[in-house]
């Protein structure tokens, strides 16, 4: 197969990905929803504008957290006159996305596992929010990754114990919603905790979603909105994942007290603080997926969306997507096709290797292609829109028809690397790691499968030509 043809497909796939990332540009998203006119801050709320009149002496307390914090706070800072801002704004983000912003205290902290810097940054945010008074406005800019960046635990638990619990959940294959359910109940600010601290001031949150279905209570574990989950739900998650006897004793004790009503629940929707608190969803995976589909069509591909909420174990998802592609190609025309998805798969870690869910999905797809004789000209890309997949420097992986062949030439067996959860090193050997660097945004993951026309996709047992 001509290398140039595969190179073209790989270039198209990466270009299509970039349009999805651009659609989630946090700076532009904030500017679309925030305006300042005389003494009025105008916030776009759903299909209407909410005008906030600032009385003499009242201020705006500006805070941002998440992977897009810097871009979002820069946009707000460009819009709001300095004399209306109370003190110095705070932006808490991951180390890779730190950038200097005039008159903003930018703090870089650990992600995906929290660290002491994030703990200290959370405390600074808490102190700032607690200073807000009646008729002041706390303007909160929320983006994906905020949950790990706001790690301050409840008093009975220390940070190391909370980190240990998070690591156990990640390794168990727990879904992001299950992890956030637990995080909320072990945190000072999550599950509406920050909203409670802001009272009696007004609060409005501009939220960039990295959660499928855009459940705002799950984005950054919902620090500014109500939480419907309970301690009983937390116990169910931990026990169903077989972790009860593995989590630290202090976590066990706290959760047991919570289940007995001896410590406070997360903030619920009927709490009176929400009479003065609102939010706006300004970007999401679904918006990026629409942009990806449009770009694919403009490039001449027959684009179809396989799933808008791609979830499940990465290896199984890869196999299912491969079989779907074969069935679609069997009925297709001669036009190039693009099969697209957005979501967030999971990985149950049983090995000792390095990788992330997107790299594992890409490696598993390449293996499934060999298994099911999915030959011809194709490229499959899976990437995190934040530019980082798991604890690696890669955003994900981009594999093609010859990826497994390149691995074999490098004297590695891809199935063995997959079994060891070592997708990073397998893709590194085949030169299929996707390195984008930090993007400054985060709206979950995107998957792009491009297939060139007039190429027979052989059924298992057919001969190659």
N, C-alpha and C positions, 0 to 999 in steps of 0.2 A: 504494500500500500504506500503511495507517495507520502513522504513525511510532510510535504507542504500542505496537503489536504488536512491532515490532522492538526498541523500548526494553525491553519485557518480556523478550524473548529475551536481549538483551545483559545485562540485570540477572541473569537466571538463570545465564548462562554464567559471569559473574564470581563469583557466589555459590558455584557448584559448584567453581570453582577454589580459592576460599578454604578449602573443606573439605579439599581435597587438601593444601593447604599446612599446615593445622592438624594433619592426620594425621601430618605429619612434624615436629611441634613437638619440638625437640631437648631442651628442659627436661623435658618429660613423658617422653620416651623414655629419658633417663638415669635418671629417678626410678623407672621401671618395672624397671630392671635393676640398681640399686645400692641396697644397704641397709647400715646399720651397727648392730650389736647388741653392746653391751659392747665387747670388744676384737676383735670380728670384723667384717671387711668382707665382706659377702656379695655376690658377683657372679653374676648370672644368665648361665649359659653354656649355650646351646642350650636343652634341656629340663630342665636340672638346675642347681642352685645350687652355686657353688664358694665355700667358706668360707676366707678368708685370715686366719689368726691372726697378729696383730702381736706379736712378742716385745718385751720391755722394751728400749726404746732404738731399735727399728726404726721407720722412717717411711714415709709415702706421698709420693712425688714426683708432683705433679699438673701435667700440661701439656695444653693443648688447642690445636688448630689447625684452620682451615677457616672457612667462612662462618657456621657455627653455634657457633663456639668459645665465645662469651660466654654463651649460654644453657646450653650443656652444662657449662661450668666452674661457673656459678652453681648449677646443680642439685647437682653433686658437692660444692661448698663448703657447701651447705645440709645435706648428709647427713653428711659426715665431720667429726668434732670437730676443732677447730683444733689441739689438742695432738698429733694424729697426723700432721699435715702437716709435711713438711720444707720449711723456708724459704717463700718466697712462690711461689704458683702462677703459671704463665704462660699467657696466652691470646693467640694470634696469629691475627688475623682481617683481613678486608678493611676499608678505611676506613669504608664505609657502615654496617657492623655493629658498630662500636666502641661500647661502653658501659662506664661506670665500674662496677667491682665491688670491694667492700671486700676488702683483703688479696690482690688478684690484680693482677699486672702485665699490663695489657691493651695490646697493641701492634697498631696499625692499619698495614697494608701494602698494596702494590699487587696488584691482580687485575683483569683476567686476565693482564696482563703483569707480571712481578715487578719489584721495585725494591730500592734499597739498604736501605730500612727493613726489608723482608722478610728481606734477607740478614743484617742485624744481629739481627733477632728470632730467626732460625734459630740463630745462634751462641749466643744466650742459652739457647735450649732445649738445645742440645748441651752447654753447660757445666753446666746443671742435671742433665741425665740422667747425665753422666759422674761426678757426685758420689754417685750411688746406690750403696749397698754390698750385700753379701750379706744376703739376707732382707729387704731393703727392697722396696717395691713401687713401680714406675713405672706410674702410671695415666694412660693416654693417651686423650684424647677426640678422635676423628677425624671430620671432616665434609668435604663437597665443597668444592673450592677450595683444599684444603690443598697441592696440588702446586705451584701458582703462588706460594703464600705461604711455601713452604720452598725458596727458590731456590738455597741455597748449593751452588756447583758443586765438582767435584773440583779438585784443586790445579792441574792443567795448563790449566784453562779459567777465564776470568774471567766475571763476570756478564753483561757486554755480549755476549760471544760466545754464551753460553747463551740469552740473550734473542733474539738474532738467529736462532738455530736454531729456537726456538719459534715466532717470527713466520713463518718460512718454512714450517714444518709447518702452522700454522693456515691460511695463505693457500693452501696446496696442496690443501686439502680432506681432509687426513689425519684418520682417525678418532681419537677420544679414546684408544682403546687403543694406536694407533700412536704418538701423541704421548707417552703415558705410558711406553711401551717405551723411547723415546729419552731422556726425562727421567730415568728411573731410572738409566740408565748414565752420565749426566753429573752426577749428584748425590751429595752426601755422605750424605744421610739417607734418600733414597728407595730402593725395592727392598730393604727390610730393613736399611738402614743404621742407623736409629735403634735397632732391636732389637739390633743388634750392639753399639752403644755402651752400652746399658742393662746388659748382662751385667757382673757375675754376679748382679745384682738380678733379682727377678721382674718381669714386665711383663704388663699386661693392657690391651687396647684396647677401648673401646666405640666402635663404628663406625656412623656415619650414612651410608648409601650414596647416592651420586649416579651410580652406574655401572649400566648395564643388565646384568641377570643377577647383580648383586651380587658380582662378582669382587673380593674384598677386596684382592687384590694390585694392583688398578687404582685403588682409591679413594685419592685423594691420592697416587697412585703408590706405595702400599704401604710406608710407612716402617717399619711394625712387623711385617710378615709376609714370608714367603718369596716370591721372584720366580722364575718359571720361564723368563723370556725371557733371551736371551743377546746378546752383542755381534754375533753373526751375524745375529740378528733385527733389530737396530738398523740395520746396514748394508743389509739388505734393504729396510727401510722407506724409508730416505733415498734409496736408488738407485731404487726403484720409483716414488717420487714425483718423480724427476728433480731431486733437490736436492744430489747429491754435489758438484758443482762450484760450488754456491752457498753451502754452509755454511762457516763460518770455517776457516782452515787449522789452527788449534789443535784444533778439534773433529775434523777429519779425522785428524790425527795421533794423537789420543787413541783414537779408535775403531779405528784400524788396530792400535795397540798392544794394545788389548783383544782384538781378533780373533786376535792371535798369542799370547795368554795372558801378556802382559808386565805387565798391570795386573789387579787383582782384579775378579772377576765380582761381580754382585749376590748377595745371600745366598740360598742354596738351601734347600729343605725339609729336607735331611738335616743341616743345621748343628746342632750340639749346643745352641745357645742356645735353640732352640725347645722344648726339653724343659721350660723354665720360662716360656714365653711363650704366652699365650692371647688370644682375642678374642671379642667378641660383636657380632653385627649387630643394631642397635637400631631401624633405620628404613630405608625404601627407596622407590623410585618405585612398585614394585608395591603396597606397602601404601597409598600415597596414591591410586593408581588405583582400588583397591577402595573407598576412601572416596568418591571422586568418583562412581563408579557407583552406590553406595548412595544418595547425595544426589540424583542425577538421578532415580532411581526414586521417591524420596520426594516429589519435585516433580511427579511424574506423567508422566515421560518413560519411554519404552520404551528402556532403556539397553543398548547392546552395545559390547563392546571390540573395536575394529578391530585394535589391536596393543599388546602389552605391551612390545615392544622396537622402537619405531619408529626406524628408521635409514635412511640414504641421503641423496642430494642433495635439499635442501629443495624445489627446484622440481619434481623428479620425484615426490617423495612427495606434494606438493599435488595434482598431476594424478591420481595413482593413487587418493588418498583421495576426490577429487571423483567419479571414475567409479564407485568402490565405493558412494558415497552414492546416486548416481542409480540404480544397480541395486537397492539395498536399498529405496529409496522406491517403486520400481515394483512391489514385492511387499508393501509394508507395509499395515498397517491405518490407521484414522483417528487412532490415538493419536500424540501427539507423540513424536519419537524423539531420542535422544542417542547420537551415535557418538563414542566416546572412545578415546584412545590415550595412551601414555606412552613416552618415549624421548628420543632426542637425534639430530637430523638434522645434516647437515654442509652447508657452503657452500664452493664453490670460488670464490675471489675473483678476478674478472677486471676489475672496474670500480674506480672511485675513490670510490664513495658510502659512506654510513654505514648501519649496521644490524647485525642479529644473525640467527642461524638462525631464531628464532621469528618475527621480523618478516618475514624473507624468505619463510618458509612461509605466513604469513598473506597477504602481498601476492600470492604466486604462486597461492594458492587463489582469491582474488578474481578474478584474471585468468583462471584456468582455468574459473571459474563463468561468466564472460562467453563464453569460447571454446566451452564445451559447453552453453550455454543452460540453466544451472542456475538457473532463476528461482524465484519464490515466496518464502516467508518462511524465512530461515535466518540463522544467526550462527555464525561460526567463530572460535575463540579458540586461540591457541598462546602459551604463556608458560613462562618459566623459573621454577621454584619459589623461586629465590633472589631474585627481583624485579629481576634485571638480565640483559639480553640483549645480549651482545657489549659493545663499548665505548660504550654508550649509557645513558641514564637510564630506559629503558623495560624492562619485563619481557617484552614481546612485542607482539603485535598482536591486535586483535579486529575482524574485518571482517563485513560483512553484505551483503545483496542490493543495497544502494545504494552500496556503497563505491566501485566503479569510476565510477559516475555522479558522485559527489562529487569524485573526482579530476579527472575531465574538466571539471567546472564550475570547478575551480581552475586550469584551463589547463595540466594536466600529462598526459602520456601514461604510464600505469602500466607498459606493457611496456618503455619506454625506461628508466624508473627501475629496474626489475628487472634489466635488462641491465647497468646501472651499479652493481649491488649497493647501491642507494640506497633500500632499503625504509623506512628511518627517515623520510626526508623525504616520501616518497609517502604513508605512513600519517599523518604529521603534517598534511599538507594535507587529508586526508579525515577527520581527527579520529578516527583508528582506532588510535592508539598506546595501549598498555595500560601505565599507570604505577601501580605498586603501592608503590614504595619498597622498600628492603631488607627481607626477611622474616625474616632470622636463621636460615634453614635452606637446604638445597640437596639435592634428590633428583631432579635432572635436570628434564625438561620435561613438561608436560601439554598435551594437545590436546582441545578440546571442540567438537563440531559439533552444534548444536541445530536441528531442523527442525520447523516447525509443521505439523500435519495439514491435510487438505482443501485443500492447495495443490498444484496440478499442477506437476510439474517437467518442463518441456518438453524434448523431444529436439531436437537441432540441426536447424534448418530449420523448426521449428514457429513459428507466429505467436504473438506476445505478445498478451495481452488486458489 
